[in-house]
């Protein structure tokens, strides 16, 4: 595609992508007039394509490494200057994927003629694609292999719709391997049904999976539970995918006690049959490969204690995998103890079939009726392996009548209900200090005794707020007791009470009206809420020195400059690529009302699991905020309540404001910052900035930014930084074009921009790619991030 663009296009990617061989494709395109400029290693990413268009005519291409090379040429061939005749040299791997490409092209008006006599030959006409009036997108047959495999090893039955005999995808035939292993199967034009044998006892098989290469890991995983030996062959190309998949499967299966070995073109697994006692749990390294994570998750249904150490890697092809595993298939997922993870990430999830025996602190959820306390509370309890209590339901069970019936019994019934509600709250909290999610009624904060108890109960109290339009929609339920006032009046009265009673706040942003879109967004919100609470529980009640510390390491954070996060959401994975955190510049938002900022933070949390740096930069420090310190405190406190991982606090704020923020920081790390764009860079000036930041109450990180007027200023900054010893991590950079080198030299949490952002957050800001390229030249022995 880049070759069709007039001008230069740079392609790059993650470290593994840069290792994958592409010489066959490069050779074929080069012979057809395409020019490449390789930036690091010949015939590897990253490179620049000198776009001149495709000449066409006869092309020769080797396809024994990847069928994707063939598909890429076929897809672009209609735009060549003349008809393309593509000749394949030697053997072709995964030919069914090429067939799928050709069939799809035909549906869009491009008819590729194939002659496989004596070798593969493809005749590609010079025509334009024509969009059909309607086009049905099939379900992903590769992703469908995981639920089908779940049925196989548990003796259950699964039906996958929209993957049938009419499918273009080769992996639609995955069920045939399961049939050989002993499953009962059926496939119609539109669906595939698999029923596993009793007790999930499968048979070992000897199978050629050259046409089903993307699903070999699924079979390798469930072969562990089979009787006898399973040999999977003709999948050698899987050694050059996201990782060396064959080697990875042998290594990770071995951690569980499985005997597995590499073959010349595949893998061999010795199944344990019914004797699963030979196996044990382990932490599984995923190698950033989505299929390894999902395959071992399936095996976790039979082998307890399997820990997936990189659950986010499934976002590549199946972002809702873990949600579906739990909510659709009923699998219990728990977060393992930190020490069990060894070197795993904080967000890791275990595919163990039973909840953790070590339960954390209970949590209390408060919020308006209709905010989702019960829905989210139940999901959270299921995820954590906790008990769930809804105070309204407990009340109705004890009174043997609904709340609506109770408050209709006569004068004073509402007051009596509030009294009994407060007593139930105290009873549940005192009797369930650990292992419980307690959802309160919407008006409980209006009872003085209940509000006081919540404020000092010793458990984390979370205010669950929601977009008020959606709250009104939820309150159409006529089965509930009639509210005494309209919703707006109640909200204005209760909102300050919720804020003062709760240490934390989780906000649910406005939902789309269309049902399917709403369901998709709700899944994101639920997953975000679980992560939010898990983080609270992990550190609640611990002293600062007991909390998990991360070592200072080479890292970046990208500075969002969109006035509305919704515009960034579709691009967020690309924008944040290579960064370890995302900075939300609250001062640059279109509106800085508390309600608007809540929506922005909650959206960002739903669409990324990366840490958020919550920043309110004043105009004096190079930002856009001109409000009072009272307004600044209100907005900064919101960042703490919403559990943003980092809070950028200007050390120039009043000591009283800084002290109050430090007292409420909880799990959030405070970045004490000062930006001086006016004064010249001198040792004295920099030392003064560093000292003021170090004296900031509660600071965890120090950030000092000056403005460079010459390259010598960068050396002055480095001298000050190197000669003064600091007890905390330091971010030290100089803005402006002359200060760019300081961004290369700063190793910890370097602020970066991205080409997809509307503008840079600061003058002289660089991208991850730009910094990494310079570092690779200056510090060639070190490993560097390299991304787009």
Secondary structure, DSSP 8 states (H G I E B T S, - for coil): -GGGSSEEEEE---HHHHHS--HHHHHHHHHTT-EEEESSSTTSSSEEEEE-----EEEEEEESS-THHHHHHHHHHTTSSS-EEEEEEEEESSHHHHHHHHHHHHHTT---EEE-TTS-EEEE--------S-------HHHHHHHHHHHHHHT-EEEEET-STT-S-GGGGHHHHHHHTT-EEEE-SSEEEEE--GGG-EE--EEE-TT-GGGHHHHHHHGGGEESEEEEES-GGGGGSSS-HHHHHHHHHHHTT-EEEE-SSSEEEE--TT-GGG---EEE--TT-HHHHHHHHHHTTTSTTEEES-GGGGGGT-TTHHHHHHHTS----B---GGGGTT--TT-EE--SS--SS--B-EEEE--TTSSHHHHHHHHHHHHT-EEEEHHHHHHHHHTS-HHHHHTSSTTHHHHHHHHHHHHHHHHHHH-SBSEEEE--TTGGGSHHHHHHHHTSSSEEEEEEE-HHHHHHHTT-TTS---SS-HHHHHHHHHHHHHHH-SEEEEE----SSHHHHHHHHHHHHHHHHHHHHHHHHHTT--GGGS------S-EEEEE--SSHHHHHTTHHHHTTT-SEEEEEGGGSS---HHHHHHHHHHHHHH--SEEEEE--BGGGTSSB---HHHHHHHHHHHHHTT-SEEEEETTS-HHHHHHHHHT-TT-EEEEEEE--SS---HHHHHHHHHHHHTSTTEEEEEEEEE-SSHHHHHHHHHHHHHS--SSEEEEEEESGGGHHHHHH--SSEEEB-TTSSS-SSTT--BHHHHHHHHHHHSTTS------
